[in-house]
Amino acid sequence: MNHHSDPVVTTVQGAVRGLRQDGTLTFLNIPYAAPPRGAGRFAPPQPHEPWDGVRDATAPGPNAPQSERKLGEVDMTPYFGTGWSRGEDYLTVNVFTPAADGGGLPVMVFVHGGGFVAGSTRSAMYDGSAFARDGVVLVTLNYRLGIAGFLDIPGAPANRGLLDVVAALRWVRENIAAFGGDPHNVTLFGQSAGATIVGGVLATTEAASLFRRAIVQSGSGLGAFTTEQAARVTKAAAEALGIEPRVDAFADICDDRLVEAASRLAGIDLRTETHGDPLIGLSPFSLVLDTQPAESVAAGLSADVDLLVGTNAEEGNLYLVPVGKHATSTAADLDEAAAHSHPKPAQLIETYRKSRPEASFAELRSAIMGDALFGAGSWALAGAHAAHPGSATYAYEFAWRSHALDGELGATHAVELPFVFDLADRPELNGPNALLGPDKPPGDLATRMHETWIRFARTGDPGWDPYDDERRATMRIDAEWTQVDDPRSQERQVWS
């Protein structure tokens, strides 16, 4: 490759040189905020120092401190990445664009998932080349994770990882025109923890006007911990580190010890007299808010933002099948899942039994877990947003089943992502233990889903009827696409 043909773009902080490949310009590892060092790891994101000359943006950079994450028998490396790539200057974005001149292209900004403790722009799943190919400027970003990003520490601002996302949106507003994008047509989208963060950004007044549309893929508008719940995690983290639960004490601890301590915090009972655990014990980290994002949206925040929100049909399978807990599920396991998920567990189980009379203990357990984590909070967010007529709300359910792990994985958590990014043909995503399984997915599913997300980003209309509190129109996405009114009505109502 002729080095001098590589594109150079000037940002507010300085010039960056990217790569030109097959009509796509790719810029990697561009800082949007200063490196979070020392006490700065527990402070709001700060502006990055300008640089002289041209910064190389042709190679992946470091990511947030994290431990390598595995999930039983399924290979989730394309999703989580390979763990921690060290370096302090990790509050960065990757930009994929068809052209850095023209301008006026829709912009999509993606927030990765990973349980608030893992993931990064380095993950293979977040290659934005297909978006650039189809006329979109795609931005992916890193944000602080684990203790640095989400532990609620006295003397430190809450939700620092979310503040990073808002800072990245400000960077986009200031700089994306230089990459060909329209700073006034930005769609913020995320998946899992990233989608819950998007819900949190919808409820953040400081982010108003920084984006026009949002997509929440398997997140939750009810996924935040209360400050009382978060304090339990902070106490446990401080005890694990042998320090007082104060910001100055945490600031003295190196990243390696913070990552190691975070990995030992699983299993804290966060249920209180007034609140259940929205993550049902699966993660000790989430947003920390005494008002849930769905409640803030109901009160009118982000009423001018178009919203697309949805879940997958078998979300809970990912937490059971790969670790051998699905096939062995018993009535006692089902009772335990319901008790962790709902204030009236017997009523919950009865509702799911009635609506799924042929379901096994395993299928009922998975369904309840999936709705506790994602379904209930997605219904709440969609309903809250749809109550405001100044913008549009749309809903979907992704139902295509992966036949990974002997056909058991199904339409599980994260399985929609390769279709959104139009990467379903990647070899690392296909195989008996890969996310998409051994069978070739329907040929046009990725094409159509990717185009639908782009259509929503460009126009605010994905191509089906809006969601409202009467019909609750929902697009069921499978080999065939079918619009359904108020699917799973009884199950939805038992959560409200």
Protein Blocks (a to p, Z undefined) as FASTA:
>chain_A
ZZklpccdddfkbccddddeehiacdehiafbdcdehjllmgccddddddehjddfkbcc
dddddddddehjbccklmnonbjaedfklcccddddfbfklooiacdddddeeehpgccf
klmklccklmmmnopacddddddehjllmpccehiaehklmmmmmmmmmmmmmmmmmnop
afklccdddehjlmmmmmmmmmmmklgokafbdcdehiafklcccfklmmmmmmmmmmmn
opacdfklmmmpcfklmmmmmmmmgoiafbdfkbccfkgopaccdcddfbdfklmmmnop
aklbccdddddfklmlmmmmmnopmmmpcfklmmmmmmmmocblmlmmmmmmmmmmmbcf
klmmmmmmmmmmmmmmmmmmmmmmmmpmkbccdddddfbdcfeehhlnopaehklmmmmn
opmlpmklgcjkbmnojbdcdfklmmmmmmmmmmmmmnopaoiacddfklopacdddfbd
cddehihklmmmmmZZ
